[in-house]
Amino acid sequence: MNWRRLAILAAVLGTAASAPARAETLIAALSTHRIAITSNYTGDQLTVFGLVEREGRTASRADPYDIVVTVRGPPRMLIVREKERVGPLWINRQQRRFPERPIYLTVSTNRPIEEIMSEDAARRERIGLANAQRTPGAREFEFGIGPYRDALIRILEDKGLYAENDRGVTFLSPSLFSAPIKVPATAPTGSYEIEIVLYAGGAALARQTTSFEVVKTGMEQSLASAAHERPLLYGLATAALALLFGWLATTIFRRD
C-alpha cells in the first residue's frame, strides 16, 4: 500500500472522529476525484475507501455488514435496435429508446447480491445492473421492453462500460473496506456519481455519495474546445490538413 492510500485512510479515520453519533455512520473517500485523458490514455483506476463508524453504546449486530458500491456515468439517450435478416441483408426491425440512462455503470459488492437482499428489495433499492440503470422513480410499463433492456446491458458489458463484481469490495477490517473502480478508455468524459450503501440483514443502514470526473487535458482538450467554440474554423483547418496530407501522399508515392 503506497503513501497515497495511507493518506486517504488517515483522512477517512480522521473524518470518522468528528462524525455525529448514530447507530452506524458510513464515511467514504476516493483515491482521486479527477481522471485526466492524455494522448497515451488507456484507461485508469481509482479506489473507494470507506469506514463504518458505530456509536459506542450500540450493541453489535448479529448479521454481518455488506457494502454495495454503484458507479453511474454520464446519462445518455441509449437506443437498442432489433435486426432481422431479409435475404442476404440485415435490416433494422424495431427499436427501443432508453432516455437518461448511464453510459457507464458498475456495481461492486462484497458477496453476491442475492445473498445480501431479496430480489424485490434489489429492485426497490436499484441494486444490480438490471435495476441500477433505471431512472429513479420511473416505471417501465411498455410491453416487451425486457429483452431490449437485457440486450442493452449485454452490449455495454461487451464494451467494458457495464460490469457487476460480487467480490469487488474487500473488508480490510470488520469496519474498514475498499473497492477498486476500473474506468476503461472507452468511458466518456463527464461527471460520475458513486453511491455507497451499508447493509446488514438485508436492511439499508447508511449511505454516502461522492463523485469524480473524467476530463480531457493537453492537446485533446484544446482540440475538443476548438471544435465546440469555433466549429467553422475547426472544419476549415481539418479540411486543409486532409488536402495537405493527400497531396503529400500523392507526391511521395507518385510513379514517374
Secondary structure, 3 states (H helix, E strand, C coil): CCHHHHHHHHHHHHHHHCCCCCCEEEEEEECCCEEEECCCCCCEEEEEEEEEEECCCCCCCCCCEEEEEEEECCEEEEEEEEEEEECCEEEEEEEEEEEEEECCEEEEECCCHHHHCCHHHHHHHCCCHHHHCCCCCCCCCCCCCHHHHHHHHHHHHHCCCEEEECCCCEECCCCEEEEEEEECCCCCCEEEEEEEEEEECCEEEEEEEEEEEEEECHHHHHHHHHHHHCHHHHHHHHHHHHHHHHHHHHHHCCCC
